[in-house]
Amino acid sequence: MSGRGDGAQSEIGPASPNVLVRWECRCRQPPVLLATYDTRGRIHIKARDRYWHVHGTVQTVCPRCGAQHALDFASRES
């Protein structure tokens, strides 16, 4: 699902645990990839030659348009 660019949080849709979902900013065509995530709540981020695999909440800024995005899995874990 894509971040909306207005600082709003992205909704997390149903998908298989083995499927990676693209988290995108749609300011350009094709969209700018911010990260990928799976339904287990693992967020996969690649920046240059580094990789991060995190859980919980991630906030980022689109490198193209400067819009703020948030992906929140922490609120879904109960």
PDB file of N, CA, C and O in Angstrom:
ATOM      1  N   MET A   1       0.844  -1.178   0.000  1.00  0.00           N
ATOM      2  CA  MET A   1       0.000   0.000   0.000  1.00  0.00           C
ATOM      3  C   MET A   1       0.884   1.235   0.000  1.00  0.00           C
ATOM      4  O   MET A   1       2.024   1.190   0.463  1.00  0.00           O
ATOM      5  N   SER A   2       0.381   2.289  -0.497  1.00  0.00           N
ATOM      6  CA  SER A   2       1.202   3.480  -0.602  1.00  0.00           C
ATOM      7  C   SER A   2       0.882   4.462   0.496  1.00  0.00           C
ATOM      8  O   SER A   2      -0.252   4.557   0.964  1.00  0.00           O
ATOM      9  N   GLY A   3       1.906   5.192   0.900  1.00  0.00           N
ATOM     10  CA  GLY A   3       1.677   6.317   1.783  1.00  0.00           C
ATOM     11  C   GLY A   3       1.037   7.429   0.973  1.00  0.00           C
ATOM     12  O   GLY A   3       1.314   7.554  -0.220  1.00  0.00           O
ATOM     13  N   ARG A   4       0.189   8.239   1.591  1.00  0.00           N
ATOM     14  CA  ARG A   4      -0.557   9.231   0.836  1.00  0.00           C
ATOM     15  C   ARG A   4       0.166  10.556   0.703  1.00  0.00           C
ATOM     16  O   ARG A   4      -0.291  11.425  -0.040  1.00  0.00           O
ATOM     17  N   GLY A   5       1.261  10.740   1.385  1.00  0.00           N
ATOM     18  CA  GLY A   5       2.002  11.972   1.235  1.00  0.00           C
ATOM     19  C   GLY A   5       1.502  13.099   2.120  1.00  0.00           C
ATOM     20  O   GLY A   5       2.121  14.162   2.161  1.00  0.00           O
ATOM     21  N   ASP A   6       0.391  12.896   2.834  1.00  0.00           N
ATOM     22  CA  ASP A   6      -0.134  13.930   3.701  1.00  0.00           C
ATOM     23  C   ASP A   6       0.190  13.652   5.164  1.00  0.00           C
ATOM     24  O   ASP A   6      -0.390  14.267   6.059  1.00  0.00           O
ATOM     25  N   GLY A   7       1.113  12.727   5.406  1.00  0.00           N
ATOM     26  CA  GLY A   7       1.477  12.370   6.762  1.00  0.00           C
ATOM     27  C   GLY A   7       0.579  11.295   7.344  1.00  0.00           C
ATOM     28  O   GLY A   7       0.793  10.862   8.476  1.00  0.00           O
ATOM     29  N   ALA A   8      -0.412  10.860   6.601  1.00  0.00           N
ATOM     30  CA  ALA A   8      -1.337   9.839   7.084  1.00  0.00           C
ATOM     31  C   ALA A   8      -0.664   8.479   7.085  1.00  0.00           C
ATOM     32  O   ALA A   8       0.283   8.235   6.338  1.00  0.00           O
ATOM     33  N   GLN A   9      -1.169   7.601   7.934  1.00  0.00           N
ATOM     34  CA  GLN A   9      -0.608   6.271   8.009  1.00  0.00           C
ATOM     35  C   GLN A   9      -1.188   5.408   6.913  1.00  0.00           C
ATOM     36  O   GLN A   9      -2.347   5.573   6.531  1.00  0.00           O
ATOM     37  N   SER A  10      -0.385   4.483   6.405  1.00  0.00           N
ATOM     38  CA  SER A  10      -0.836   3.566   5.375  1.00  0.00           C
ATOM     39  C   SER A  10      -1.668   2.466   5.995  1.00  0.00           C
ATOM     40  O   SER A  10      -1.413   2.041   7.121  1.00  0.00           O
ATOM     41  N   GLU A  11      -2.663   2.007   5.257  1.00  0.00           N
ATOM     42  CA  GLU A  11      -3.447   0.875   5.710  1.00  0.00           C
ATOM     43  C   GLU A  11      -2.742  -0.403   5.286  1.00  0.00           C
ATOM     44  O   GLU A  11      -2.091  -0.452   4.243  1.00  0.00           O
ATOM     45  N   ILE A  12      -2.880  -1.428   6.103  1.00  0.00           N
ATOM     46  CA  ILE A  12      -2.225  -2.694   5.842  1.00  0.00           C
ATOM     47  C   ILE A  12      -3.284  -3.679   5.398  1.00  0.00           C
ATOM     48  O   ILE A  12      -4.177  -4.025   6.171  1.00  0.00           O
ATOM     49  N   GLY A  13      -3.192  -4.130   4.167  1.00  0.00           N
ATOM     50  CA  GLY A  13      -4.209  -5.002   3.599  1.00  0.00           C
ATOM     51  C   GLY A  13      -3.869  -6.463   3.781  1.00  0.00           C
ATOM     52  O   GLY A  13      -2.742  -6.808   4.137  1.00  0.00           O
ATOM     53  N   PRO A  14      -4.861  -7.337   3.532  1.00  0.00           N
ATOM     54  CA  PRO A  14      -4.636  -8.768   3.665  1.00  0.00           C
ATOM     55  C   PRO A  14      -3.736  -9.292   2.550  1.00  0.00           C
ATOM     56  O   PRO A  14      -3.860  -8.886   1.395  1.00  0.00           O
ATOM     57  N   ALA A  15      -2.848 -10.182   2.904  1.00  0.00           N
ATOM     58  CA  ALA A  15      -1.966 -10.826   1.933  1.00  0.00           C
ATOM     59  C   ALA A  15      -1.360 -12.049   2.595  1.00  0.00           C
ATOM     60  O   ALA A  15      -1.398 -12.189   3.818  1.00  0.00           O
ATOM     61  N   SER A  16      -0.809 -12.919   1.791  1.00  0.00           N
ATOM     62  CA  SER A  16      -0.142 -14.107   2.309  1.00  0.00           C
ATOM     63  C   SER A  16       1.128 -13.698   3.052  1.00  0.00           C
ATOM     64  O   SER A  16       1.781 -12.734   2.652  1.00  0.00           O
ATOM     65  N   PRO A  17       1.503 -14.416   4.140  1.00  0.00           N
ATOM     66  CA  PRO A  17       2.715 -14.066   4.895  1.00  0.00           C
ATOM     67  C   PRO A  17       3.990 -14.121   4.058  1.00  0.00           C
ATOM     68  O   PRO A  17       4.972 -13.458   4.390  1.00  0.00           O
ATOM     69  N   ASN A  18       3.987 -14.893   2.991  1.00  0.00           N
ATOM     70  CA  ASN A  18       5.181 -15.035   2.167  1.00  0.00           C
ATOM     71  C   ASN A  18       5.260 -13.987   1.062  1.00  0.00           C
ATOM     72  O   ASN A  18       6.245 -13.952   0.324  1.00  0.00           O
ATOM     73  N   VAL A  19       4.263 -13.148   0.935  1.00  0.00           N
ATOM     74  CA  VAL A  19       4.223 -12.141  -0.114  1.00  0.00           C
ATOM     75  C   VAL A  19       4.718 -10.809   0.435  1.00  0.00           C
ATOM     76  O   VAL A  19       4.285 -10.366   1.499  1.00  0.00           O
ATOM     77  N   LEU A  20       5.618 -10.184  -0.291  1.00  0.00           N
ATOM     78  CA  LEU A  20       6.077  -8.849   0.084  1.00  0.00           C
ATOM     79  C   LEU A  20       5.201  -7.820  -0.624  1.00  0.00           C
ATOM     80  O   LEU A  20       4.930  -7.930  -1.820  1.00  0.00           O
ATOM     81  N   VAL A  21       4.766  -6.826   0.133  1.00  0.00           N
ATOM     82  CA  VAL A  21       3.930  -5.757  -0.393  1.00  0.00           C
ATOM     83  C   VAL A  21       4.788  -4.509  -0.517  1.00  0.00           C
ATOM     84  O   VAL A  21       5.563  -4.196   0.386  1.00  0.00           O
ATOM     85  N   ARG A  22       4.655  -3.801  -1.621  1.00  0.00           N
ATOM     86  CA  ARG A  22       5.424  -2.573  -1.844  1.00  0.00           C
ATOM     87  C   ARG A  22       4.797  -1.413  -1.094  1.00  0.00           C
ATOM     88  O   ARG A  22       3.584  -1.216  -1.164  1.00  0.00           O
ATOM     89  N   TRP A  23       5.595  -0.651  -0.384  1.00  0.00           N
ATOM     90  CA  TRP A  23       5.173   0.588   0.256  1.00  0.00           C
ATOM     91  C   TRP A  23       5.744   1.705  -0.604  1.00  0.00           C
ATOM     92  O   TRP A  23       6.962   1.849  -0.708  1.00  0.00           O
ATOM     93  N   GLU A  24       4.869   2.497  -1.222  1.00  0.00           N
ATOM     94  CA  GLU A  24       5.294   3.442  -2.244  1.00  0.00           C
ATOM     95  C   GLU A  24       4.770   4.840  -1.988  1.00  0.00           C
ATOM     96  O   GLU A  24       3.766   5.033  -1.302  1.00  0.00           O
ATOM     97  N   CYS A  25       5.470   5.810  -2.551  1.00  0.00           N
ATOM     98  CA  CYS A  25       4.957   7.175  -2.674  1.00  0.00           C
ATOM     99  C   CYS A  25       4.579   7.329  -4.137  1.00  0.00           C
ATOM    100  O   CYS A  25       5.384   7.035  -5.020  1.00  0.00           O
ATOM    101  N   ARG A  26       3.375   7.781  -4.398  1.00  0.00           N
ATOM    102  CA  ARG A  26       2.883   7.870  -5.774  1.00  0.00           C
ATOM    103  C   ARG A  26       3.056   9.268  -6.370  1.00  0.00           C
ATOM    104  O   ARG A  26       2.245   9.709  -7.185  1.00  0.00           O
ATOM    105  N   CYS A  27       4.116   9.958  -5.959  1.00  0.00           N
ATOM    106  CA  CYS A  27       4.378  11.298  -6.470  1.00  0.00           C
ATOM    107  C   CYS A  27       4.917  11.270  -7.898  1.00  0.00           C
ATOM    108  O   CYS A  27       4.880  12.293  -8.582  1.00  0.00           O
ATOM    109  N   ARG A  28       5.404  10.150  -8.354  1.00  0.00           N
ATOM    110  CA  ARG A  28       5.977   9.994  -9.693  1.00  0.00           C
ATOM    111  C   ARG A  28       5.371   8.772 -10.365  1.00  0.00           C
ATOM    112  O   ARG A  28       4.697   7.958  -9.734  1.00  0.00           O
ATOM    113  N   GLN A  29       5.626   8.670 -11.641  1.00  0.00           N
ATOM    114  CA  GLN A  29       5.236   7.465 -12.364  1.00  0.00           C
ATOM    115  C   GLN A  29       6.479   6.933 -13.028  1.00  0.00           C
ATOM    116  O   GLN A  29       6.998   7.623 -13.906  1.00  0.00           O
ATOM    117  N   PRO A  30       7.003   5.784 -12.700  1.00  0.00           N
ATOM    118  CA  PRO A  30       6.485   4.825 -11.727  1.00  0.00           C
ATOM    119  C   PRO A  30       6.665   5.323 -10.286  1.00  0.00           C
ATOM    120  O   PRO A  30       7.493   6.199 -10.036  1.00  0.00           O
ATOM    121  N   PRO A  31       5.891   4.766  -9.331  1.00  0.00           N
ATOM    122  CA  PRO A  31       5.964   5.201  -7.933  1.00  0.00           C
ATOM    123  C   PRO A  31       7.352   4.978  -7.330  1.00  0.00           C
ATOM    124  O   PRO A  31       8.105   4.112  -7.774  1.00  0.00           O
ATOM    125  N   VAL A  32       7.673   5.774  -6.314  1.00  0.00           N
ATOM    126  CA  VAL A  32       8.951   5.672  -5.602  1.00  0.00           C
ATOM    127  C   VAL A  32       8.800   4.613  -4.514  1.00  0.00           C
ATOM    128  O   VAL A  32       7.918   4.723  -3.663  1.00  0.00           O
ATOM    129  N   LEU A  33       9.646   3.596  -4.534  1.00  0.00           N
ATOM    130  CA  LEU A  33       9.620   2.534  -3.524  1.00  0.00           C
ATOM    131  C   LEU A  33      10.241   3.039  -2.227  1.00  0.00           C
ATOM    132  O   LEU A  33      11.393   3.472  -2.214  1.00  0.00           O
ATOM    133  N   LEU A  34       9.474   2.983  -1.131  1.00  0.00           N
ATOM    134  CA  LEU A  34       9.977   3.384   0.182  1.00  0.00           C
ATOM    135  C   LEU A  34      10.499   2.184   0.952  1.00  0.00           C
ATOM    136  O   LEU A  34      11.532   2.274   1.616  1.00  0.00           O
ATOM    137  N   ALA A  35       9.791   1.053   0.868  1.00  0.00           N
ATOM    138  CA  ALA A  35      10.167  -0.181   1.561  1.00  0.00           C
ATOM    139  C   ALA A  35       9.224  -1.279   1.090  1.00  0.00           C
ATOM    140  O   ALA A  35       8.331  -1.035   0.278  1.00  0.00           O
ATOM    141  N   THR A  36       9.426  -2.479   1.599  1.00  0.00           N
ATOM    142  CA  THR A  36       8.478  -3.575   1.409  1.00  0.00           C
ATOM    143  C   THR A  36       8.133  -4.125   2.780  1.00  0.00           C
ATOM    144  O   THR A  36       8.889  -3.941   3.734  1.00  0.00           O
ATOM    145  N   TYR A  37       6.981  -4.806   2.886  1.00  0.00           N
ATOM    146  CA  TYR A  37       6.590  -5.408   4.162  1.00  0.00           C
ATOM    147  C   TYR A  37       5.784  -6.665   3.902  1.00  0.00           C
ATOM    148  O   TYR A  37       5.245  -6.863   2.814  1.00  0.00           O
ATOM    149  N   ASP A  38       5.710  -7.528   4.937  1.00  0.00           N
ATOM    150  CA  ASP A  38       4.878  -8.726   4.858  1.00  0.00           C
ATOM    151  C   ASP A  38       3.820  -8.665   5.956  1.00  0.00           C
ATOM    152  O   ASP A  38       3.863  -7.780   6.810  1.00  0.00           O
ATOM    153  N   THR A  39       2.882  -9.591   5.939  1.00  0.00           N
ATOM    154  CA  THR A  39       1.774  -9.543   6.895  1.00  0.00           C
ATOM    155  C   THR A  39       2.192  -9.938   8.305  1.00  0.00           C
ATOM    156  O   THR A  39       1.403  -9.768   9.235  1.00  0.00           O
ATOM    157  N   ARG A  40       3.377 -10.450   8.495  1.00  0.00           N
ATOM    158  CA  ARG A  40       3.878 -10.728   9.843  1.00  0.00           C
ATOM    159  C   ARG A  40       4.384  -9.472  10.529  1.00  0.00           C
ATOM    160  O   ARG A  40       4.755  -9.510  11.703  1.00  0.00           O
ATOM    161  N   GLY A  41       4.401  -8.358   9.806  1.00  0.00           N
ATOM    162  CA  GLY A  41       4.832  -7.105  10.405  1.00  0.00           C
ATOM    163  C   GLY A  41       6.298  -6.786  10.211  1.00  0.00           C
ATOM    164  O   GLY A  41       6.795  -5.817  10.786  1.00  0.00           O
ATOM    165  N   ARG A  42       6.997  -7.565   9.427  1.00  0.00           N
ATOM    166  CA  ARG A  42       8.406  -7.264   9.138  1.00  0.00           C
ATOM    167  C   ARG A  42       8.473  -6.265   7.998  1.00  0.00           C
ATOM    168  O   ARG A  42       7.869  -6.460   6.944  1.00  0.00           O
ATOM    169  N   ILE A  43       9.212  -5.200   8.224  1.00  0.00           N
ATOM    170  CA  ILE A  43       9.398  -4.156   7.222  1.00  0.00           C
ATOM    171  C   ILE A  43      10.828  -4.258   6.717  1.00  0.00           C
ATOM    172  O   ILE A  43      11.768  -4.335   7.508  1.00  0.00           O
ATOM    173  N   HIS A  44      10.993  -4.258   5.401  1.00  0.00           N
ATOM    174  CA  HIS A  44      12.303  -4.443   4.776  1.00  0.00           C
ATOM    175  C   HIS A  44      12.677  -3.153   4.050  1.00  0.00           C
ATOM    176  O   HIS A  44      11.992  -2.721   3.123  1.00  0.00           O
ATOM    177  N   ILE A  45      13.777  -2.549   4.494  1.00  0.00           N
ATOM    178  CA  ILE A  45      14.214  -1.278   3.947  1.00  0.00           C
ATOM    179  C   ILE A  45      15.615  -1.435   3.374  1.00  0.00           C
ATOM    180  O   ILE A  45      16.493  -2.007   4.020  1.00  0.00           O
ATOM    181  N   LYS A  46      15.828  -0.925   2.156  1.00  0.00           N
ATOM    182  CA  LYS A  46      17.153  -0.922   1.556  1.00  0.00           C
ATOM    183  C   LYS A  46      17.524   0.521   1.239  1.00  0.00           C
ATOM    184  O   LYS A  46      16.764   1.239   0.590  1.00  0.00           O
ATOM    185  N   ALA A  47      18.686   0.933   1.699  1.00  0.00           N
ATOM    186  CA  ALA A  47      19.214   2.255   1.392  1.00  0.00           C
ATOM    187  C   ALA A  47      20.687   2.101   1.040  1.00  0.00           C
ATOM    188  O   ALA A  47      21.502   1.692   1.867  1.00  0.00           O
ATOM    189  N   ARG A  48      21.002   2.431  -0.175  1.00  0.00           N
ATOM    190  CA  ARG A  48      22.358   2.256  -0.705  1.00  0.00           C
ATOM    191  C   ARG A  48      22.793   0.805  -0.537  1.00  0.00           C
ATOM    192  O   ARG A  48      22.167  -0.095  -1.096  1.00  0.00           O
ATOM    193  N   ASP A  49      23.857   0.569   0.224  1.00  0.00           N
ATOM    194  CA  ASP A  49      24.352  -0.795   0.408  1.00  0.00           C
ATOM    195  C   ASP A  49      23.941  -1.383   1.757  1.00  0.00           C
ATOM    196  O   ASP A  49      24.544  -2.358   2.206  1.00  0.00           O
ATOM    197  N   ARG A  50      22.931  -0.814   2.411  1.00  0.00           N
ATOM    198  CA  ARG A  50      22.475  -1.281   3.731  1.00  0.00           C
ATOM    199  C   ARG A  50      21.063  -1.835   3.637  1.00  0.00           C
ATOM    200  O   ARG A  50      20.249  -1.380   2.834  1.00  0.00           O
ATOM    201  N   TYR A  51      20.790  -2.834   4.482  1.00  0.00           N
ATOM    202  CA  TYR A  51      19.458  -3.412   4.586  1.00  0.00           C
ATOM    203  C   TYR A  51      19.029  -3.400   6.047  1.00  0.00           C
ATOM    204  O   TYR A  51      19.826  -3.709   6.932  1.00  0.00           O
ATOM    205  N   TRP A  52      17.776  -3.045   6.303  1.00  0.00           N
ATOM    206  CA  TRP A  52      17.208  -3.102   7.643  1.00  0.00           C
ATOM    207  C   TRP A  52      15.946  -3.942   7.590  1.00  0.00           C
ATOM    208  O   TRP A  52      15.163  -3.843   6.645  1.00  0.00           O
ATOM    209  N   HIS A  53      15.754  -4.767   8.608  1.00  0.00           N
ATOM    210  CA  HIS A  53      14.546  -5.572   8.773  1.00  0.00           C
ATOM    211  C   HIS A  53      14.016  -5.214  10.151  1.00  0.00           C
ATOM    212  O   HIS A  53      14.609  -5.588  11.162  1.00  0.00           O
ATOM    213  N   VAL A  54      12.900  -4.488  10.196  1.00  0.00           N
ATOM    214  CA  VAL A  54      12.399  -3.942  11.448  1.00  0.00           C
ATOM    215  C   VAL A  54      10.950  -4.350  11.688  1.00  0.00           C
ATOM    216  O   VAL A  54      10.251  -4.782  10.771  1.00  0.00           O
ATOM    217  N   HIS A  55      10.514  -4.204  12.938  1.00  0.00           N
ATOM    218  CA  HIS A  55       9.130  -4.445  13.354  1.00  0.00           C
ATOM    219  C   HIS A  55       8.595  -3.158  13.956  1.00  0.00           C
ATOM    220  O   HIS A  55       9.362  -2.333  14.451  1.00  0.00           O
ATOM    221  N   GLY A  56       7.282  -2.985  13.916  1.00  0.00           N
ATOM    222  CA  GLY A  56       6.681  -1.841  14.601  1.00  0.00           C
ATOM    223  C   GLY A  56       6.295  -0.727  13.662  1.00  0.00           C
ATOM    224  O   GLY A  56       5.548  -0.933  12.706  1.00  0.00           O
ATOM    225  N   THR A  57       6.810   0.458  13.938  1.00  0.00           N
ATOM    226  CA  THR A  57       6.451   1.654  13.189  1.00  0.00           C
ATOM    227  C   THR A  57       7.670   2.218  12.481  1.00  0.00           C
ATOM    228  O   THR A  57       8.762   2.276  13.045  1.00  0.00           O
ATOM    229  N   VAL A  58       7.468   2.633  11.237  1.00  0.00           N
ATOM    230  CA  VAL A  58       8.533   3.270  10.461  1.00  0.00           C
ATOM    231  C   VAL A  58       7.978   4.570   9.901  1.00  0.00           C
ATOM    232  O   VAL A  58       6.868   4.604   9.372  1.00  0.00           O
ATOM    233  N   GLN A  59       8.748   5.624  10.018  1.00  0.00           N
ATOM    234  CA  GLN A  59       8.407   6.898   9.400  1.00  0.00           C
ATOM    235  C   GLN A  59       9.529   7.262   8.453  1.00  0.00           C
ATOM    236  O   GLN A  59      10.705   7.064   8.760  1.00  0.00           O
ATOM    237  N   THR A  60       9.157   7.802   7.287  1.00  0.00           N
ATOM    238  CA  THR A  60      10.164   8.161   6.297  1.00  0.00           C
ATOM    239  C   THR A  60       9.705   9.372   5.507  1.00  0.00           C
ATOM    240  O   THR A  60       8.546   9.780   5.581  1.00  0.00           O
ATOM    241  N   VAL A  61      10.620   9.932   4.762  1.00  0.00           N
ATOM    242  CA  VAL A  61      10.340  11.052   3.873  1.00  0.00           C
ATOM    243  C   VAL A  61      10.685  10.586   2.463  1.00  0.00           C
ATOM    244  O   VAL A  61      11.749  10.008   2.240  1.00  0.00           O
ATOM    245  N   CYS A  62       9.793  10.836   1.518  1.00  0.00           N
ATOM    246  CA  CYS A  62      10.047  10.457   0.127  1.00  0.00           C
ATOM    247  C   CYS A  62      11.259  11.232  -0.382  1.00  0.00           C
ATOM    248  O   CYS A  62      11.307  12.454  -0.240  1.00  0.00           O
ATOM    249  N   PRO A  63      12.238  10.546  -0.971  1.00  0.00           N
ATOM    250  CA  PRO A  63      13.432  11.236  -1.463  1.00  0.00           C
ATOM    251  C   PRO A  63      13.163  12.105  -2.690  1.00  0.00           C
ATOM    252  O   PRO A  63      13.993  12.948  -3.030  1.00  0.00           O
ATOM    253  N   ARG A  64      12.034  11.924  -3.357  1.00  0.00           N
ATOM    254  CA  ARG A  64      11.711  12.700  -4.553  1.00  0.00           C
ATOM    255  C   ARG A  64      10.886  13.945  -4.263  1.00  0.00           C
ATOM    256  O   ARG A  64      11.211  15.024  -4.759  1.00  0.00           O
ATOM    257  N   CYS A  65       9.809  13.819  -3.459  1.00  0.00           N
ATOM    258  CA  CYS A  65       8.896  14.954  -3.260  1.00  0.00           C
ATOM    259  C   CYS A  65       8.936  15.523  -1.849  1.00  0.00           C
ATOM    260  O   CYS A  65       8.414  16.615  -1.623  1.00  0.00           O
ATOM    261  N   GLY A  66       9.538  14.819  -0.888  1.00  0.00           N
ATOM    262  CA  GLY A  66       9.642  15.313   0.476  1.00  0.00           C
ATOM    263  C   GLY A  66       8.434  15.035   1.352  1.00  0.00           C
ATOM    264  O   GLY A  66       8.385  15.496   2.493  1.00  0.00           O
ATOM    265  N   ALA A  67       7.442  14.282   0.838  1.00  0.00           N
ATOM    266  CA  ALA A  67       6.258  13.958   1.626  1.00  0.00           C
ATOM    267  C   ALA A  67       6.618  12.995   2.750  1.00  0.00           C
ATOM    268  O   ALA A  67       7.461  12.115   2.574  1.00  0.00           O
ATOM    269  N   GLN A  68       5.974  13.165   3.913  1.00  0.00           N
ATOM    270  CA  GLN A  68       6.200  12.279   5.046  1.00  0.00           C
ATOM    271  C   GLN A  68       5.220  11.113   4.981  1.00  0.00           C
ATOM    272  O   GLN A  68       4.050  11.285   4.639  1.00  0.00           O
ATOM    273  N   HIS A  69       5.718   9.922   5.316  1.00  0.00           N
ATOM    274  CA  HIS A  69       4.911   8.709   5.309  1.00  0.00           C
ATOM    275  C   HIS A  69       5.146   7.941   6.601  1.00  0.00           C
ATOM    276  O   HIS A  69       6.234   8.008   7.173  1.00  0.00           O
ATOM    277  N   ALA A  70       4.131   7.208   7.069  1.00  0.00           N
ATOM    278  CA  ALA A  70       4.256   6.368   8.254  1.00  0.00           C
ATOM    279  C   ALA A  70       3.606   5.019   7.972  1.00  0.00           C
ATOM    280  O   ALA A  70       2.523   4.948   7.390  1.00  0.00           O
ATOM    281  N   LEU A  71       4.274   3.962   8.388  1.00  0.00           N
ATOM    282  CA  LEU A  71       3.744   2.603   8.294  1.00  0.00           C
ATOM    283  C   LEU A  71       3.754   2.068   9.705  1.00  0.00           C
ATOM    284  O   LEU A  71       4.815   1.958  10.318  1.00  0.00           O
ATOM    285  N   ASP A  72       2.577   1.728  10.240  1.00  0.00           N
ATOM    286  CA  ASP A  72       2.443   1.388  11.660  1.00  0.00           C
ATOM    287  C   ASP A  72       1.892  -0.025  11.833  1.00  0.00           C
ATOM    288  O   ASP A  72       0.697  -0.256  11.644  1.00  0.00           O
ATOM    289  N   PHE A  73       2.756  -0.964  12.191  1.00  0.00           N
ATOM    290  CA  PHE A  73       2.341  -2.310  12.534  1.00  0.00           C
ATOM    291  C   PHE A  73       2.183  -2.455  14.034  1.00  0.00           C
ATOM    292  O   PHE A  73       1.509  -3.380  14.487  1.00  0.00           O
ATOM    293  N   ALA A  74       2.783  -1.569  14.822  1.00  0.00           N
ATOM    294  CA  ALA A  74       2.748  -1.678  16.283  1.00  0.00           C
ATOM    295  C   ALA A  74       1.320  -1.599  16.808  1.00  0.00           C
ATOM    296  O   ALA A  74       0.978  -2.309  17.753  1.00  0.00           O
ATOM    297  N   SER A  75       0.485  -0.759  16.224  1.00  0.00           N
ATOM    298  CA  SER A  75      -0.893  -0.616  16.702  1.00  0.00           C
ATOM    299  C   SER A  75      -1.743  -1.839  16.385  1.00  0.00           C
ATOM    300  O   SER A  75      -2.783  -2.038  17.013  1.00  0.00           O
ATOM    301  N   ARG A  76      -1.334  -2.651  15.440  1.00  0.00           N
ATOM    302  CA  ARG A  76      -2.081  -3.843  15.058  1.00  0.00           C
ATOM    303  C   ARG A  76      -1.729  -5.050  15.902  1.00  0.00           C
ATOM    304  O   ARG A  76      -2.471  -6.032  15.916  1.00  0.00           O
ATOM    305  N   GLU A  77      -0.586  -4.993  16.620  1.00  0.00           N
ATOM    306  CA  GLU A  77      -0.145  -6.116  17.452  1.00  0.00           C
ATOM    307  C   GLU A  77      -0.779  -5.988  18.821  1.00  0.00           C
ATOM    308  O   GLU A  77      -0.503  -5.038  19.553  1.00  0.00           O
ATOM    309  N   SER A  78      -1.644  -6.959  19.175  1.00  0.00           N
ATOM    310  CA  SER A  78      -2.288  -6.895  20.491  1.00  0.00           C
ATOM    311  C   SER A  78      -2.247  -8.246  21.152  1.00  0.00           C
ATOM    312  O   SER A  78      -2.738  -8.402  22.269  1.00  0.00           O
TER     313      SER A  78
END
